[in-house]
């Protein structure tokens, strides 16, 4: 049997601490728990913090005795099928890869869920194959995300100091109505109505210098659909009023299979040609983000249309070659 992943060990330990304190209140001390689990008192302190602040259990300490719960919330009876449990843990795995999600909160959530997961999931969790190492912490991103999620939920307008990508040395003051927060690649973005531009915009979380939630509430346009807004472009980059174009690309070699196997865009059409080539057509604005995606396939991708994209790729390749001389 494989070694248990540290985070899963911790989730199991936290549940056992809760069980031991519940069954024998005022007996267990920090030193006693550390000795029982053969870990440091400092680690036990962190576990107790999760129980207090993550699980929201009212945990007290009696001088001369030990820990006890003033009251332990009754969790609703919930059961999951194996497929549902797998979906939850795979989502947790994806969450652990994204800088910005508080890992203590995620561990606390998993601690709650592990006790009601199907037995069939046990071997997968114990094998340690499902959870990657936690990312480096980013307190600014975590606090910004938390504030944004609260603003989205409560429909509060927010005021931000924002650094535009086009002018990285300047800061603009914006008031925005946040509609949705979403991860993209290794970053986070918020789709919002911008009062300055009087239009929907996408803001990168890491470019938000400061954020202040206002007391003003907003009503979202019922005609605005976040998914339709995102599907109208490619990736996260938007240029106001930039029209979509008809794009035709030919992929070959290993890239042909990689491109054909994925669902990149709702408008894409994939056709296998003779010799293992793939014709890939779609309708999107030709942004720099899309152009760099095409460029990333190098000689395995041939641009048939539009001419502007082909010219941009050619200019980039020439510039790269000139820098090598």
C-alpha positions in Angstrom: 0.0 0.0 0.0 1.4 3.4 -1.0 2.3 6.1 1.5 -0.6 8.4 2.4 -0.4 11.9 1.1 0.4 14.4 3.9 -2.8 16.5 3.4 -4.9 13.3 3.6 -3.1 12.2 6.7 -3.8 15.6 8.2 -7.5 15.5 7.3 -7.8 12.0 8.9 -5.9 13.3 12.0 -8.2 16.3 12.4 -11.2 14.0 12.3 -9.7 11.8 14.9 -8.9 14.8 17.1 -12.5 15.9 16.9 -13.7 12.3 17.7 -11.3 12.0 20.7 -12.2 15.4 22.2 -15.9 14.7 21.7 -15.8 11.3 23.3 -13.6 12.3 26.3 -13.9 16.1 26.9 -11.4 17.9 29.1 -9.0 15.0 28.9 -6.9 15.8 25.8 -4.2 18.5 26.0 -2.0 19.9 23.3 0.9 17.9 24.6 -1.2 14.7 24.9 -2.4 15.0 21.4 1.1 15.7 20.1 2.4 12.6 21.9 -0.4 10.4 20.6 0.0 11.4 17.0 3.8 11.6 17.3 4.0 15.1 15.9 5.0 18.5 17.3 2.8 20.6 19.5 3.1 23.4 16.9 1.4 21.1 14.3 -1.3 20.2 16.8 -1.9 24.0 17.3 -2.4 24.4 13.5 -4.8 21.4 13.5 -6.8 23.0 16.3 -7.0 26.3 14.4 -8.5 24.4 11.5 -11.1 22.9 13.8 -11.9 26.3 15.2 -11.8 28.5 12.1 -12.2 26.0 9.3 -14.8 23.5 10.7 -16.3 26.3 12.9 -16.5 24.1 16.0 -16.6 25.9 19.3 -13.5 24.5 21.0 -12.6 25.6 24.5 -9.8 24.7 26.9 -10.1 24.2 30.7 -7.1 25.1 32.7 -5.9 22.0 34.5 -7.9 19.8 32.3 -8.1 19.7 28.5 -10.0 20.6 25.4 -13.8 20.3 25.0 -16.5 21.4 22.6 -19.1 23.8 23.7 -21.3 22.5 20.9 -20.5 20.5 17.8 -22.6 21.4 14.8 -24.7 18.5 13.4 -23.7 18.1 9.8 -26.5 17.0 7.5 -26.6 13.4 6.4 -25.1 13.3 3.0 -23.9 10.4 0.8 -22.1 10.4 -2.5 -21.8 7.9 -5.3 -18.3 6.9 -6.3 -18.6 9.0 -9.4 -19.8 12.1 -7.4 -17.0 11.6 -4.8 -14.4 11.3 -7.6 -15.7 14.6 -9.1 -15.4 16.3 -5.7 -11.8 15.2 -5.2 -10.8 15.9 -8.7 -12.1 19.4 -8.2 -10.1 19.7 -5.0 -7.0 18.5 -6.9 -7.6 21.3 -9.5 -8.1 23.8 -6.7 -4.9 22.8 -5.1 -3.0 23.7 -8.3 -4.4 27.2 -8.3 -2.6 29.8 -6.3 -5.3 31.8 -4.5 -7.4 29.1 -2.8 -6.6 29.0 1.0 -5.2 25.6 1.6 -6.4 25.5 5.2 -10.0 26.0 4.1 -9.6 23.3 1.4 -8.1 20.9 3.9 -10.9 21.6 6.4 -13.5 20.9 3.7 -11.9 17.7 2.7 -11.7 16.7 6.4 -15.5 17.1 6.6 -16.1 15.2 3.3 -13.7 12.3 3.9 -15.9 10.8 6.6 -18.9 10.5 4.3 -17.2 9.4 1.1 -17.8 5.9 -0.4 -15.4 3.1 0.9 -14.4 2.5 -2.7 -12.6 5.9 -2.8 -10.3 4.9 0.1 -7.6 3.1 -2.0 -7.4 6.0 -4.4 -6.9 8.5 -1.6 -4.4 6.4 0.3 -2.3 5.8 -2.8 -1.6 9.5 -2.8 -2.2 9.8 -6.5 -5.0 12.3 -6.4 -3.6 15.3 -4.7 -0.7 17.4 -6.0 1.6 19.4 -3.7 0.1 22.6 -2.5 1.1 25.8 -4.4 3.1 28.7 -3.0 0.8 30.9 -0.9 -0.2 34.4 -2.2 -2.0 36.2 0.6 -2.9 39.2 -1.6 -4.5 37.0 -4.2 -6.4 35.0 -1.6 -7.8 38.1 0.1 -8.7 39.7 -3.2 -10.5 36.6 -4.3 -12.4 36.4 -1.1 -13.5 40.0 -1.3 -14.6 39.5 -5.0 -16.6 36.4 -4.2 -18.4 38.2 -1.4 -19.1 41.1 -3.8 -20.5 38.8 -6.5 -22.7 36.9 -4.0 -24.0 40.1 -2.4 -24.1 42.1 -5.7 -22.1 45.0 -4.3 -20.2 47.4 -6.6 -16.5 47.6 -5.8 -13.9 50.3 -6.3 -10.5 49.1 -7.5 -7.1 50.5 -8.3 -6.1 48.7 -11.5 -2.9 48.4 -13.5 -3.8 48.0 -17.2 -1.7 45.5 -19.3 -1.3 48.2 -22.0 0.1 50.7 -19.4 1.9 48.8 -16.7 3.4 51.9 -15.2 0.0 53.6 -14.6 -2.9 53.0 -12.2 -6.5 53.6 -13.0 -9.4 54.0 -10.6 -12.5 52.0 -11.6 -15.9 51.2 -10.1 -17.0 47.8 -11.3 -20.0 45.4 -10.8 -18.5 41.9 -10.5 -20.5 39.2 -12.3 -18.2 36.2 -12.1 -14.8 35.1 -10.9 -13.0 32.4 -12.9 -9.6 30.7 -13.2 -7.7 30.8 -16.5 -4.4 29.0 -16.8 -2.5 29.9 -13.7 -4.4 33.2 -13.2 -7.7 34.4 -11.9 -10.0 37.0 -13.7 -13.2 38.7 -12.9 -15.9 39.5 -15.5 -17.5 42.8 -14.5 -19.4 45.8 -15.7 -17.0 48.7 -15.9 -18.6 52.1 -15.0 -15.7 53.9 -16.6 -16.0 52.2 -20.0 -19.8 51.5 -19.7 -19.2 48.0 -21.0 -18.4 44.5 -19.8 -14.7 43.9 -19.2 -12.4 41.2 -17.9 -9.9 42.2 -15.2 -7.0 40.2 -14.1 -7.0 39.7 -10.3 -3.2 40.2 -9.9 -3.5 43.6 -11.5 -5.9 44.8 -8.9 -3.7 47.0 -6.6 -6.4 47.6 -4.0 -10.1 46.8 -3.6 -12.9 48.5 -1.6 -16.4 47.1 -1.4 -19.1 49.8 -1.5 -22.5 49.9 0.0 -24.0 50.2 -3.5 -25.9 47.2 -4.9 -26.3 46.5 -8.6 -28.7 44.6 -10.8 -27.1 42.5 -13.5 -28.4 42.9 -17.0 -30.7 39.9 -17.5 -29.7 39.8 -21.1 -26.0 39.4 -20.2 -24.7 35.8 -20.2 -21.1 35.2 -18.9 -20.7 32.0 -21.0 -21.8 33.7 -24.2 -19.5 36.6 -23.4 -16.5 34.3 -23.0 -17.3 32.1 -26.0 -17.4 35.1 -28.3 -13.6 35.3 -28.0 -10.6 33.1 -27.5 -9.2 32.7 -24.0 -9.4 35.7 -21.7 -8.2 38.6 -23.9 -10.8 41.0 -25.2 -10.4 44.0 -27.5 -13.6 46.2 -27.6 -15.5 46.0 -30.9 -12.9 43.6 -32.5 -14.9 41.4 -34.9 -14.5 37.6 -35.3 -12.7 36.3 -38.4 -12.8 33.1 -40.3 -9.6 31.2 -39.4 -8.2 28.1 -41.2 -5.2 26.2 -39.9 -3.5 23.0 -41.0 -1.9 20.9 -38.2 0.4 17.9 -38.8 2.6 15.5 -36.8 1.8 15.1 -33.1 0.1 18.5 -33.0 -2.7 17.2 -35.3 -3.8 14.7 -32.7 -3.5 17.1 -29.8 -5.6 19.7 -31.5 -8.2 17.3 -32.9 -8.8 15.7 -29.5 -9.7 18.9 -27.7 -12.8 21.1 -27.6 -11.2 24.5 -28.0 -14.1 26.7 -29.1 -17.8 26.3 -29.9 -17.3 27.3 -33.5 -14.5 24.9 -34.3 -14.6 22.4 -37.1 -12.1 19.6 -37.4 -11.4 17.6 -40.6 -8.9 14.9 -41.0 -7.0 15.1 -44.3 -4.7 12.6 -46.1 -1.3 12.1 -44.6 -2.5 12.6 -41.0 -3.1 16.3 -41.3 -5.9 18.1 -39.6 -7.8 21.1 -41.0 -8.9 23.3 -38.0 -11.4 26.1 -38.7 -13.2 28.5 -36.3 -14.6 32.0 -35.9 -12.8 34.2 -33.3 -11.2 37.6 -33.1 -7.5 37.4 -33.9 -6.1 38.6 -30.6 -2.5 38.4 -29.5 -3.5 35.6 -27.1 -4.8 33.6 -30.0 -1.9 34.4 -32.3 0.6 33.2 -29.6 -1.4 30.0 -29.3 -0.9 29.3 -33.0 2.7 30.3 -32.8 3.3 27.8 -30.0 2.8 24.9 -32.4 5.8 26.1 -34.5 6.3 24.3 -37.9 3.5 21.8 -37.1 0.9 24.5 -37.9 0.3 26.2 -41.2 -1.8 29.3 -41.4 -4.1 29.3 -44.4 -6.3 32.3 -43.4 -6.5 35.1 -42.5 -3.6 36.8 -44.1 -3.1 39.1 -41.1 -2.5 36.2 -38.8 0.0 34.6 -41.3 1.8 38.0 -41.6 2.0 38.3 -37.8 3.4 34.8 -37.4 6.0 35.4 -40.2 7.1 38.7 -38.5 7.5 36.9 -35.2 9.6 34.1 -36.7 11.9 36.6 -38.5 12.4 38.6 -35.3 13.3 35.5 -33.4 15.8 34.5 -36.1 17.3 37.9 -36.1 17.9 37.7 -32.3 19.8 34.5 -32.8 22.4 36.0 -35.1 
